[in-house]
Amino acid sequence: MTPTTGRDDAVVQAVGLVKRFGSIRALDGLTLGVQRGEKYGLLGPNGSGKTTLIRSIVGLVAPDEGEVRVLGEKVPSPLTSSRIGYMTQSAALYEDLTVRENLFFFARLFGTPGQTADRVEEVLRLVHLTDRSGTPVRALSGGLRQRASLAAALIHEPELLLLDEPTVGVDPELRLVLWDHFDRLNALGKTIIVSTHVMEEAERCGRIALLRAGRLLAEGSPLELKQGAGAASMEAAYLHYASQADGGDGGRRSSMTDEGRRSSRTDGARRSSRTPPKGGAADEG
């Protein structure tokens, strides 16, 4: 379960990343690699470095040390920006525009090749929003906003899709719908990097990086991680690797499990309201 870097089919290579926000090291010597066609999960509690890593891959955050390469180019690069789709924690859409108007805007912004109107309709069908395409974004529920945000990230047919906590604030039913969308996109050949603190979601990824305090605890498939930890669940596996990183001290055992339980309780409370997700700061994830 050594970090995978340096392979010819690597879509993302991050080596020795360090990012400081004041006295906080949001990334602390992080090294990992993501291969073409993977569905790769970043699993960790708030403050583990997930969002900062994703923003470093996109080129929105410059690491203080280390290097990121995406699609063979050192980040930031104008050669890769149009090949990446980025779905933020909170929907980055124009609320007064309809879903369709937003998609036309982003299609023209990225200079989508071919027939823009056809591509907009194709993406609307993909995320099951055709019947709500004329609705202003401000009138959408939290789950529908997330689907609209996913559509905007897909409009220019990116090779790499980055999803930052895409199911935050979404009830369990809609969470499953979104993950079904991600699975279909991955089956179509998209490379997907998705961050989460929900154990069950992480298990739907082909490989997972377990993160804490900006460091990589372990990396591998869900089965490899559980077998390596001698654990029956991802929760127990995460706690095992966290304890190893602490030299066997289980003093921080509760941070991940407590957050997952809070998420489950909050999702249950939101089933009826479906409120929009709240965004996070660059160094929260």
N, C-alpha and C positions, 0 to 999 in steps of 0.2 A: 504493500500500500504506500509505496514511495510516490511523491508528487510526479505527475507525468508532464514532462517538458521536453522540448527539443525534437519531437517527431515531425516528419515532413507533412503529416496531415493535421497538424495542430492549427486550430482556428484562433485560439487565444493562448499566449504564453506570458505568464507573469513571473518575474524572477526578482526575489529579494526586495519586495515592495515595502517601503516604510512611508507612512504619512502621519504627520503630527498636526493636531489642532491644539495649539497652546501646549499644555503639559500632557495632553492625551495622545497616545500613539494609537490612532485608529487602525493602522496597518503596521505590523511589527515583524518585518522580514518575511513576508508571505510569498511563497512560491507554489504555483500550480499551473496545470495545462489542461485545455479542453480540446478534444478532437472533433473533426468534422462529423456532423450527423448525430452528435451526442445530445442527450437531454441531461444536463449537468446541474445538480442541486447545490446550493450554498445554504447549509443548515447551521443556525446558531441563534442565541438570544439577542435582544437589542444591545447594541454596543459591541458586537463581535466583529464588525468590519464589513458586513455584507454590502451595505449601500455604498460605502466608500470604495470598495473593490469594484463594484459595477460602474460607478462613476469614473473610476480610473480607466476601466476598459473602454468606456465610451469616449473618454478624453476630456471630461468635464472637471476632473480633479487631477492635478499634476503631482505624482509622488515625489517626496523629498529624496528618496533613494530608490534604486532599482529601476526596472524597465518593464513595459508592457508592449507586446507585439500582438496585433490583431490582423488576421488574414495576411500575414507575412510582413506587415508594415509596422514601424515603430509609431506608437501613439504619442501625440495626436498626429493624424495624417489626413489630408483632404482626399486621399485615395480610398479611404475606408468609410467615411461618414455616410455615404449613400448606400453602403452595403450592410449597415447595422440598423436594427429596429430596437428602440428603447421604450419600454413601458414603465413609467415612474410609479411610485407608491400612490400618489394622488393623480387623478386624471388631468393630463396637461392638454385640455381642450378649451375652445372658446364657448363659454356657456350660453351666449346669446345666439349662436349659430346652431342649426340643426345638425344631426349626426351626419347626414349626407354633405352638407355644406362644409363641415369640418374636414371630411375626407377629401373633398375636392381641393380644399386649401392646402392640405399636407401633400397631396399628390402633385400639385403644381410647384409647391416649395421644393420637393425632391426631384422635380423634373421627371416624373414617372414616364418611362417609354411606352409607346403604343397608345391605345385608346383609353384616355383617362376615365371616361364615363363607364366603359366596360369594366375597368379595373375596380372602380368604386362599387359597382353592383356585385362583382365577384367577391369582394371582401365583405360586403354586407351579408351576403348569403353565407359565407364561411363562418361568421360569428353570430348568425341567426338574428340579424337586426334589420332585415329588409322592411318588416312591418312597422318599425319605429324610426325609420330613416328620416322622416320629416319632423321628428320631435326635437325641440330645442334641448340641448344637453342639460340645461338647468332643471328640466322637468323629468329627467331620468332618475330611476332608483340607483342605489349604489352599485348593484350588480350589473345593471345595464350600462352605467358609466364605465365600468371596468371593461365590458365587452367593446364599447365604443373606443376606449383608449387602446385596447388591443388591435382593433381595426386600423387605427391611425398609425400604430407601430408597424403594421403589415402592409400598408398601402403601396410602398415602393418596392415590394418584393425583396426584403433583405435576406442575406445569406445567414446572418447571425441575429438572433432575437434575445434581448436581455430583458428579463421580467423581474422587477424589484418588488417583492412582497405583493404579488398581484391579487391575492385573495384577502388582504387586510380589510376588515369591515364588511366582508361578504358572508352571508349565512351559509350553513353547511350544504344546502341544496345547490345554491349557485356556485359554491366552491367546486363541487363535483362537475358542474357544467363547464366551468372555466378549464379545469384540468382535462376534461375530455377534448376541449379545443386544443390545448397544448399537445396532447397526445396525437391528434390528427395532424397538426403542423409538423411535429417531429417525424411522423410517418411519411410526410411529403418531402422529407429531406432537410428540413430546417434544423440548424444547430441552435439549441436553446440553453440558456443559462438562467436559472430561476432561483431566487432567494426565498427562504421561508424559515419560520421557527416552529412549524407544525410537523411533527414527526411523521404522521401518516402521509402528508404531501411529499416529504422527502423520499419516501419509499417508492414513489412512482417515477423516480429518476433512475437512469442507468448507472450513474456514478454520483457520489456525494462528497463534498468537502465539508468536514466538520470544523467550524470556526469558533474561536473564543478569544476575546481581547486582541483581535487583529492577527492572531496566529492560526496556523493550520494544525489541528489536533491529529487528524487522520483523513485519508482519502481512499475511496474504493466503492465498489457496488454495495448496495444495502446488505446483501448476503455476506460479502467479504468482511464488511465492517462488523457485523454481528458475530460472525465466526471468529474473527480476530480478537474480539472482546469476550468471547465465550458467553454471549448474551442472547436472550430470546427476543428482544425488542430493540428498536433504534434508541429509545429512551435510555435503556440500560447500557447500550453500547456507547452512547454519548457520555454518560456519566463515567463509564470505565476509562475512556480516553482522557476526559477532563481530569480525573483523579490521577492518571499516569502523569499528565503534564504538571500536576501539583506535587509530584513526588509521592503519590499515594495519599495525599491529604484530601479528604472528601468534604472539606469545609464549604466549598462552593457548589455542592451537589444540587441544591434546590433551585438555582437560578433558571435553568432550562426547563425543568419540569413544572415549576410554578408558572412560568410564562405560558407554557402550552396549556395548562389547566385554565388559566385566566382567559386564553384565547377561546377555548371550547365553551366556557361559561358565557363569554361575551357574544360569541356567535349565536348561542341559543337565545340570548336576550334580543338579538337583532333580527331574528327570523321574521317577525312581523313588520318591523320598521324599515329594514333594508336601507339604513342610512349610508350616505357616501363615505368612503374611506378618508381618514386623515393622513396628510402627508407627513414625512419625516425629514429631519435635517440630514445633511450630507454625511455626518459622522455618527448617526444613531444606529444604523444597521450594521 
